[in-house]
């Protein structure tokens, strides 16, 4: 995996935004649109704020969620809430095509199937142009969390966690869908992530993040998170 290390989390956010903007331009020239899935987190929301400053044909960008917590609409725990907060007051609010995960649907299994169908409709067999991922201090990525049966999903591209994680049931993209993305962008910041970043880079499959394919992935990280890399 290619690794790009920067001095601070702020630099990571800015450089990752530039990287995404370049991918958007390339893909729109090549096929007329861009499909992208984003995870949550402090640095990613800063990244989205930076991305919003770019002059791009946003109406041709289709943004999906990597995962979402089952919580009321507009609740601060929701990734969607934080996404809208990050782009508030920008042109993206009206021009970006956002596909929220329907985590409050009566039939959540049906909502998962519907979400996957949206992705397949706008891509070639569910192959997103770019998926952004982060990593937790326990090695989770998306809502693929340690010891959850969702880790063993082989067919469904979108599924529910079997149990609550940090107090919430989650809807998440799964390995079958994530691993076929055109490009995977890891954004990893914070010294507390250093051990898991090292294990990720060594393809440690005992952590969920270690089961993500690496041949089409790139890592943007900061110096404090990269201290254990060897």
C-alpha positions as CSV (number, residue, x, y, z in Angstrom):
1,X,0.0,0.0,0.0
2,X,1.2,3.5,-0.8
3,X,1.6,5.6,2.4
4,X,1.7,9.4,2.5
5,X,2.7,10.9,5.9
6,X,2.1,14.5,6.9
7,X,3.0,16.6,9.9
8,X,-0.5,17.1,11.3
9,X,-4.1,15.9,11.1
10,X,-5.0,19.2,9.5
11,X,-2.5,18.5,6.7
12,X,-3.9,15.0,6.2
13,X,-7.4,16.5,5.8
14,X,-6.2,19.0,3.3
15,X,-4.1,16.6,1.2
16,X,-6.8,13.9,1.3
17,X,-9.3,16.4,0.0
18,X,-7.0,17.3,-2.9
19,X,-6.5,13.6,-3.6
20,X,-10.3,13.0,-3.8
21,X,-10.8,16.1,-5.9
22,X,-8.3,14.8,-8.4
23,X,-10.0,11.4,-8.5
24,X,-13.4,13.2,-9.1
25,X,-12.0,15.1,-12.1
26,X,-10.4,12.0,-13.6
27,X,-13.5,9.9,-13.3
28,X,-15.9,12.5,-14.6
29,X,-13.7,13.0,-17.7
30,X,-13.5,9.2,-18.1
31,X,-17.1,8.2,-17.5
32,X,-19.2,11.3,-16.6
33,X,-19.7,10.7,-12.9
34,X,-18.0,9.7,-9.6
35,X,-19.2,7.4,-6.9
36,X,-17.8,7.8,-3.4
37,X,-18.5,6.3,0.1
38,X,-17.4,8.1,3.2
39,X,-16.8,7.0,6.8
40,X,-17.2,9.2,9.9
41,X,-14.6,10.8,12.1
42,X,-13.1,14.2,13.1
43,X,-10.4,14.3,10.4
44,X,-12.8,13.0,7.7
45,X,-15.3,15.8,8.4
46,X,-12.4,18.3,8.2
47,X,-11.5,16.6,4.9
48,X,-15.0,17.1,3.6
49,X,-14.9,20.8,4.6
50,X,-11.7,21.2,2.5
51,X,-13.2,19.2,-0.4
52,X,-16.2,21.5,-0.4
53,X,-13.9,24.4,-1.3
54,X,-12.9,22.7,-4.6
55,X,-14.6,23.9,-7.8
56,X,-16.0,20.7,-9.1
57,X,-19.1,19.5,-11.0
58,X,-20.7,18.3,-7.8
59,X,-24.0,17.4,-9.5
60,X,-22.1,14.5,-11.1
61,X,-20.8,13.2,-7.7
62,X,-22.8,10.5,-5.9
63,X,-22.0,10.2,-2.2
64,X,-22.8,7.1,-0.1
65,X,-22.3,6.2,3.5
66,X,-19.8,3.5,4.5
67,X,-21.8,3.0,7.7
68,X,-24.4,4.5,10.0
69,X,-25.6,4.2,13.5
70,X,-29.3,3.4,14.3
71,X,-30.3,6.7,15.9
72,X,-33.0,9.3,15.4
73,X,-32.8,11.6,12.5
74,X,-30.5,14.6,13.1
75,X,-29.0,12.9,16.2
76,X,-25.4,13.9,16.8
77,X,-24.4,10.2,16.9
78,X,-25.4,9.9,13.2
79,X,-22.7,10.2,10.6
80,X,-25.2,11.9,8.3
81,X,-25.8,14.6,10.9
82,X,-22.0,15.3,11.0
83,X,-21.8,15.2,7.2
84,X,-24.4,17.9,6.8
85,X,-22.8,20.0,9.6
86,X,-19.5,19.8,7.7
87,X,-20.9,21.0,4.4
88,X,-23.3,23.5,5.9
89,X,-23.3,26.8,4.0
90,X,-21.4,25.3,1.0
91,X,-22.5,24.7,-2.5
92,X,-22.5,20.9,-1.8
93,X,-25.7,21.1,0.2
94,X,-27.8,21.7,-3.0
95,X,-25.5,20.2,-5.6
96,X,-24.2,16.9,-4.1
97,X,-26.2,13.7,-4.6
98,X,-26.3,12.2,-1.1
99,X,-27.7,8.7,-0.4
100,X,-28.4,8.3,3.3
101,X,-28.6,4.9,4.9
102,X,-32.3,4.4,6.1
103,X,-31.4,3.2,9.6
104,X,-34.8,4.0,11.0
105,X,-36.8,2.0,8.4
106,X,-39.3,-0.5,9.8
107,X,-37.6,-3.3,7.9
108,X,-33.8,-2.8,8.2
109,X,-32.9,-5.9,6.2
110,X,-35.0,-4.5,3.3
111,X,-33.3,-1.1,3.8
112,X,-29.9,-2.8,3.4
113,X,-31.0,-4.4,0.2
114,X,-32.3,-1.1,-1.1
115,X,-29.1,0.7,-0.3
116,X,-27.0,-1.9,-2.1
117,X,-29.4,-1.6,-5.1
118,X,-28.8,2.2,-5.2
119,X,-25.0,1.5,-5.3
120,X,-25.4,-1.1,-8.1
121,X,-27.6,1.1,-10.1
122,X,-25.0,3.9,-10.2
123,X,-21.9,1.7,-10.6
124,X,-20.6,-1.3,-12.5
125,X,-21.7,-4.3,-10.4
126,X,-21.3,-2.3,-7.1
127,X,-17.7,-1.2,-7.8
128,X,-17.5,2.3,-6.2
129,X,-14.9,4.6,-7.6
130,X,-13.6,5.5,-4.1
131,X,-14.2,4.3,-0.6
132,X,-12.8,6.2,2.4
133,X,-12.1,4.2,5.5
134,X,-10.7,4.9,9.0
135,X,-9.5,2.5,11.7
136,X,-10.4,2.3,15.3
137,X,-8.2,1.6,18.3
138,X,-9.7,-1.9,18.3
139,X,-8.9,-2.5,14.7
140,X,-12.4,-2.0,13.4
141,X,-13.2,-0.2,10.1
142,X,-16.6,0.9,8.7
143,X,-18.8,-0.9,11.3
144,X,-17.0,-4.1,10.8
145,X,-16.2,-4.6,14.4
146,X,-14.3,-7.4,16.2
147,X,-16.2,-10.7,16.8
148,X,-19.4,-9.5,15.0
149,X,-20.9,-12.1,12.6
150,X,-21.1,-9.4,9.9
151,X,-17.4,-10.0,9.4
152,X,-18.3,-13.3,7.8
153,X,-20.8,-11.9,5.3
154,X,-19.9,-13.3,1.9
155,X,-22.8,-12.2,-0.3
156,X,-24.6,-9.1,0.9
157,X,-22.8,-5.8,0.2
158,X,-24.7,-3.9,2.9
159,X,-25.7,-5.5,6.2
160,X,-26.5,-4.9,9.9
161,X,-24.2,-5.6,12.8
162,X,-25.5,-8.5,14.9
163,X,-25.1,-6.7,18.2
164,X,-24.8,-3.2,19.5
165,X,-21.3,-1.5,19.2
166,X,-20.7,1.5,21.5
167,X,-24.4,1.4,22.3
168,X,-25.7,1.4,18.7
169,X,-26.7,-1.2,16.1
170,X,-25.1,-0.2,12.8
171,X,-25.7,-0.6,9.1
172,X,-22.4,-1.1,7.1
173,X,-20.8,-1.8,3.8
174,X,-19.3,-5.3,4.0
175,X,-16.1,-6.9,2.7
176,X,-17.6,-8.1,-0.6
177,X,-18.5,-4.5,-1.6
178,X,-15.6,-2.7,0.0
179,X,-12.9,-4.9,-1.5
180,X,-14.1,-4.5,-5.1
181,X,-13.8,-0.7,-5.0
182,X,-11.7,1.0,-7.6
183,X,-9.7,2.8,-4.9
184,X,-9.6,2.7,-1.1
185,X,-8.4,5.8,0.8
186,X,-7.4,5.2,4.4
187,X,-7.3,8.3,6.6
188,X,-5.6,7.6,9.9
189,X,-4.7,10.3,12.4
190,X,-3.8,10.3,16.1
191,X,-1.0,8.6,18.1
192,X,-3.6,6.2,19.6
193,X,-4.0,4.7,16.2
194,X,-0.3,3.9,15.7
195,X,-0.5,0.2,16.7
196,X,-3.5,-0.5,14.6
197,X,-2.0,1.3,11.6
198,X,1.1,-0.9,11.9
199,X,-1.0,-4.0,12.1
200,X,-3.1,-2.8,9.1
201,X,0.0,-2.3,7.0
202,X,1.2,-5.8,7.9
203,X,-2.2,-7.2,6.8
204,X,-3.0,-8.6,10.3
205,X,-6.2,-10.4,9.6
206,X,-6.9,-10.8,13.3
207,X,-8.3,-7.3,13.2
208,X,-11.2,-6.4,10.9
209,X,-9.3,-3.6,9.0
210,X,-6.6,-6.2,8.1
211,X,-9.0,-8.0,5.9
212,X,-9.4,-5.1,3.5
213,X,-7.6,-5.6,0.2
214,X,-4.5,-3.5,-0.2
215,X,-3.5,-3.6,-3.8
216,X,-5.8,-0.7,-4.7
217,X,-5.4,1.2,-1.4
218,X,-3.5,4.3,-0.2
219,X,-3.0,5.6,3.3
220,X,-2.9,9.3,4.3
221,X,-1.6,9.6,7.9
222,X,0.2,11.9,10.2
223,X,3.6,11.5,11.9
224,X,2.2,10.7,15.3
225,X,0.2,7.8,13.9
226,X,3.1,6.5,11.8
227,X,5.6,6.2,14.7
228,X,5.3,2.4,14.9
229,X,5.6,1.7,11.2
230,X,8.6,-0.5,10.4
